[in-house]
């Protein structure tokens, strides 16, 4: 398979215009999503349909943002850009703005106009060549004028922010344009609350939630509405409720509801024209790796597909390989090759752990053998510990004897200890694999697929908590033994 000479980036927001032009998006689940959404856009642009609602769900690093950025680039600057001249992209990264939709639109339009005029370089949500955006300048100036005319009656009121935003979209329809509205990172509004920064933003979101059914059915404007999220909306709102996040309580109060089950955006009759859940399996990741000249061995592909099943992991392997072996990649990248990519970070983690204390005691006891055993396992390619390989692992750890049964028991005990410490995790009878947070940290990926942080401090805190719990269990066990011994002496 031919390889593509284009720079890969860990985050889709970092892709340059040149990279977006060259990248092959037709791989795995992102390819299916790209083709489906583009098909909907073409139907609307050609008058075969007036509205489409698109839902994209996927873990962090699964390619949601890349699909949309590539899509916008192609409709603005791609070979068939003339087909989409009446489509106006409106791209919101919800984690970096308050949910004031009219103000957000005004800021976006101002940035687009400044980009067209050469006053600023492109931003992550302004995608496409400057000269191609000039074709849409009449629509951009039109939006600017509409906002100017209605801003007075909609200013500083959350509900009016939503109504004003909808009015602008309808006015664009009257002039023959079709807005492509993209709400990227919706979990940053509903789950983390990053996108709800003020009273106005809270009010705006509450009204938006009540109008969501109308929005997804195309009753508000003609065009395309696209939303991306890491988990389903009902999961996100339930998680926010369970974790008692303050913003969700305020939203519930504004909506006059008592719990997540009443949230208006999860009504069973809300449906989407297209729904994509981006899940990467081993074969998808293999195609992606081969496309970019990364001959990963089957065991490494299996590891990535079970521990960090996203393109971001492949991108990071490519990046780290370029840093460590810049001149020539191995014919096949084995697990031991892979270990070299993360070795320095794992060593840094263990060095830091040696300095940490819990209740005045060092985290790693002077005679503790688990750090050396942990490093030996990884350096030998044992990122997964299976019962079928216990004898081989015993030799790796230099604990093998002539008694196979005892060797297997020793390996089992060591694996259990490493799992208790949070370095490995149990995944089945006699099977353990490297904890995803350790692998993510080793590859310099700051977030796990579920969105939780994988920075050094977070990794250390998890290990500290595990060791503290282990010590507490040991202390209680000893106290119980002592009490039983004393009780036995009294009875005797």
Secondary structure, 3 states (H helix, E strand, C coil): CCCCCCCCCCCHHHCCHHHHHHCCCCCHHHHHHHHHHHHHHHHHHCCCCCEEEEEEEECCCCCHHHHHHHHHHHHHHCCCHHHHCCEEEEEEEHHHCCCCHHHHHHHHHHHHHHHHCCCCCCCCCCCCCHHHHHHHHHHHHHHHHHHHHHHHHHCCCHHHHHHHHHHHHHHHHHCCCEEEEEEECCHHHHCCCCCCCCHHHHHHHHHHHHCHHHHHCCCCCCEEEEEEECCCHHHHHHHHHHCCCHHHHHHHHHHCCCCHHHCHHHCCCCCCCEEEEECCCHHHHHHHHHHCCCCECHHHHHHHHHHCCCHHHHHHHHHHHHHHCCCCCCCCECHHHHHHHHHHHHHHHHHHHHHCEECCEECCCCCCCHHHHHHHHHHCCCCEECHHHHHHHHHHCCCCCCCHHHHHHHHHHHHHHHHHCCCEEEEECCEEEECHHHHHHHCCCCECCCCCECCHHHHHHHHHHHHHHHHHHHHHHHHHHHHHHHHHHHHC
